[in-house]
Amino acid sequence: MDIKINTEFKQYFIVEENHTAKNMGSGDLDVLATPSLVAFMENAAKNYLNTFLTDDLGSVGSNININHLAPTLVGKEITVQGQVTEIIKEKIIVFSLEAFEADKKIGDATHTRVIINNEKFLSKLS
């Protein structure tokens, strides 16, 4: 794998009704739910990591430490940007992530993903 530390990536998301705190049950308002922000951040890291993996490999999230800093309304675009900050034993990848609505920072997180062999991982479940 040719994953480099400090290489930056971005992914964009639109906040939809199904992403709201009211819809998800994590709050009572029609604003971006923290669980949705977590999913956006994990998705951005996963998609970036997938560009380095063969078809038989994937990754699973093993940790996320998030700060949800500001509310976001339905219809707004969110930008998640991140970078790899650490690679442990070539299979544990640590990310630093930030989320923005335009110029307003709405969240930040550290996130760890573990590279897995998809077939072996699933075989452990049966």
C-alpha positions as CSV (number, residue, x, y, z in Angstrom):
1,M,0.0,0.0,0.0
2,D,1.1,3.5,-0.8
3,I,-0.8,5.4,2.0
4,K,1.1,8.5,3.0
5,I,0.8,10.4,6.3
6,N,-0.5,14.0,6.0
7,T,-2.0,13.6,2.5
8,E,-5.3,15.5,2.6
9,F,-8.6,14.4,1.1
10,K,-12.2,15.8,0.9
11,Q,-15.7,14.5,0.5
12,Y,-18.9,16.4,0.2
13,F,-22.4,15.5,1.6
14,I,-25.8,17.2,1.5
15,V,-27.8,17.1,4.8
16,E,-31.1,15.4,4.1
17,E,-34.2,14.9,6.2
18,N,-33.1,11.4,7.2
19,H,-29.8,12.9,8.6
20,T,-31.6,15.0,11.2
21,A,-31.5,14.6,15.0
22,K,-35.3,14.5,15.0
23,N,-35.5,11.7,12.5
24,M,-32.7,9.6,14.1
25,G,-34.0,10.1,17.6
26,S,-30.8,11.7,18.9
27,G,-32.6,15.0,19.4
28,D,-35.8,16.9,18.8
29,L,-34.7,19.4,16.0
30,D,-34.5,19.2,12.2
31,V,-30.7,19.8,12.3
32,L,-27.8,17.5,11.4
33,A,-27.6,14.7,13.9
34,T,-24.3,13.8,15.6
35,P,-24.7,10.2,14.5
36,S,-25.0,11.4,10.9
37,L,-21.9,13.5,11.2
38,V,-20.1,10.5,12.5
39,A,-21.3,8.5,9.5
40,F,-20.2,11.3,7.1
41,M,-16.7,11.3,8.7
42,E,-16.3,7.6,8.7
43,N,-17.5,7.4,5.1
44,A,-15.0,9.9,3.9
45,A,-12.1,8.1,5.7
46,K,-13.3,4.7,4.4
47,N,-13.6,5.9,0.8
48,Y,-10.2,7.5,0.9
49,L,-8.7,4.3,2.3
50,N,-10.4,2.2,-0.3
51,T,-8.5,3.9,-3.0
52,F,-5.4,2.0,-1.7
53,L,-7.0,-1.4,-1.1
54,T,-7.4,-4.4,-3.4
55,D,-10.9,-5.9,-3.9
56,D,-10.4,-8.5,-1.2
57,L,-9.6,-5.9,1.4
58,G,-11.8,-3.5,3.3
59,S,-11.7,-1.6,6.5
60,V,-13.8,-1.3,9.7
61,G,-14.0,1.6,12.0
62,S,-12.6,0.8,15.5
63,N,-12.7,4.2,17.2
64,I,-14.0,7.7,16.7
65,N,-13.7,10.6,19.1
66,I,-15.8,13.4,17.7
67,N,-16.7,17.0,18.7
68,H,-19.9,18.3,17.1
69,L,-19.4,22.0,17.3
70,A,-22.3,23.7,15.5
71,P,-25.8,22.9,14.0
72,T,-26.5,22.5,10.3
73,L,-29.8,22.8,8.6
74,V,-31.3,20.4,6.0
75,G,-30.2,21.2,2.5
76,K,-26.8,22.5,3.4
77,E,-23.6,21.0,2.0
78,I,-21.0,19.6,4.4
79,T,-17.4,19.2,3.5
80,V,-15.4,16.6,5.4
81,Q,-11.7,16.9,5.0
82,G,-9.1,14.7,6.6
83,Q,-5.7,13.3,6.5
84,V,-3.9,10.1,7.7
85,T,-1.9,11.0,10.9
86,E,-0.5,7.5,11.8
87,I,-0.1,4.1,10.3
88,I,0.4,1.2,12.8
89,K,1.7,-2.1,11.6
90,E,0.5,-1.3,8.1
91,K,-3.1,-2.2,9.0
92,I,-4.3,0.3,11.6
93,I,-4.9,3.7,10.1
94,V,-5.5,6.8,12.2
95,F,-7.2,9.9,10.7
96,S,-7.7,13.5,11.7
97,L,-11.0,14.8,10.3
98,E,-12.8,18.1,10.2
99,A,-16.3,19.0,8.9
100,F,-17.4,22.4,7.6
101,E,-20.5,24.1,6.4
102,A,-19.0,26.7,4.0
103,D,-16.4,28.4,6.2
104,K,-18.0,27.4,9.5
105,K,-16.3,24.5,11.2
106,I,-19.1,22.2,12.5
107,G,-17.0,19.2,13.8
108,D,-13.7,17.5,14.3
109,A,-12.6,14.0,15.1
110,T,-9.9,11.5,15.3
111,H,-10.9,8.2,13.7
112,T,-9.2,4.8,13.6
113,R,-9.9,2.2,10.9
114,V,-8.5,-1.4,10.7
115,I,-7.7,-2.9,7.3
116,I,-9.3,-6.4,7.0
117,N,-9.7,-9.2,4.6
118,N,-13.4,-9.1,3.9
119,E,-13.9,-12.9,3.5
120,K,-11.9,-13.8,6.6
121,F,-13.7,-11.1,8.6
122,L,-17.2,-12.3,7.6
123,S,-16.2,-16.0,8.1
124,K,-15.6,-15.3,11.8
125,L,-19.3,-14.3,12.2
126,S,-20.8,-17.7,11.2
